[in-house]
Amino acid sequence: MTTTHLKRNLTPRRRQRGQAMAEYVVIGLMLTTALFVPVPGISPSQTVGQMLSSRIHALYDNLSFFLSLP
């Protein structure tokens, strides 16, 4: 059997599964790039991931302070 013959026997659902995998890879690469590329104009070499991490840290500090009140 040749490879072209095998490609003809793929069901539409099987072809869509391959397309979905490609879409997930593209979206994953876009998110990774968005999180690790420095943001110009904010501060030198600070990424969105670092900004998100610092915001979560500040939120947790405020929450723990609030919970420690009598």
Secondary structure as UniProt FT lines:
FT   HELIX           3..8
FT   HELIX           12..36
FT   TURN            40..42
FT   TURN            44..45
FT   HELIX           48..68
//
